Amino acid sequence: MKQFRNNVIRAGLGALYFTGAHYLLRPIFSGVGAIFMLHHVRPHRDGEFQPNHHLEVAPEFLRAMLAHLRSRGIDIIAIDEVHQRLIERNFSRRFACFTLDDGYRDNRDFALPLMREFEAPFTVFVASDFAQGTGRLWWIALEMVIAKSSSIELAIGGTMTRLDTSTPALKQAAFDRLHDHLRSLPGEGDIHREIGALCARHGVDEAAVCRELCMSFDELKPFAQDKLITIGAHSITHCNLARQPKEIARSEMVTSRARIEDALQRPVVHLAYPYGDKIAAGAREFALAQAAGFKTAVTTRPGMIFPESADHLTALPRVSLNGNYQDTRILPVLTSGAATAMWNGFRRIDAA
Ligand SMILES: [Zn+2]
């Protein structure tokens, strides 16, 4: 099903490109700028089973995007300046803003050198548990369990279910099913209990995943001093905020901010909601982030930035640079706003 959806999106992006429809749509949907969302930036790895591949782009693709923006004369600006331009209603020039979620070490090793080449600022949103080495990146632990197993047994909806994971295609199907199952569980604790049991049974060191992939606070200190870099908050535990009681959701926002500020000795005024889609961040979270004093908060809802976005500073949409669509021909489609307009059913603001 996921594969089918990927193919439909790819076909849609291709159609927009080949028909030139993105040029026609541009005056209406390109908005005043875009906030791009990335996760990992690292060289392509071989191997058929890469279920988290949508979360990584190759350095060459990022370079192509930066070159494309520069050639179009689009300003590449920091998130602080996005905020500034929105509140001042200064839309004389189109802008792009780069944001990278979770705080992966490859952001420093592969993204930073490239961004320096283009003198392009960017924001890294840090989940404070990840930087403390105690975070649980369950989607990667799940990938590791399935990668090394030939079958998996667990209870889904109260029924003991055995999933064949002996081929890459079966592994992908099992991943999709378990990923959806885990995200549908009522609490974060439920996800962690299930994943913890799977890791124990299949010999995966879940605690090592975070330390292996994420920058520690000690690594973030020099990284954050680079003038191109803004550090934002991304909660403490990387939980689905909308599923937490209000006080916990609030604490995930303000305590993560306090921990990052304390460790890095610099103010943190921007937030990215973990997962960031409609089931993880809604009106209550937007109000909480605003009350907590964040200047901006970004979602993963697809969309361009419009002048009206100034009225929804804690519900900003982003344009995903998705690892499954690293075709440089779609770059003008992404910056035209046609793709996100299509995904949004041609609405400009979606902040409810
Ligand atoms: Zn995240």
Residues whose N, C-alpha, C, O or C-beta is under 5 A from the ligand:
A	BS01	ZN	D101 D102 P274 Y275
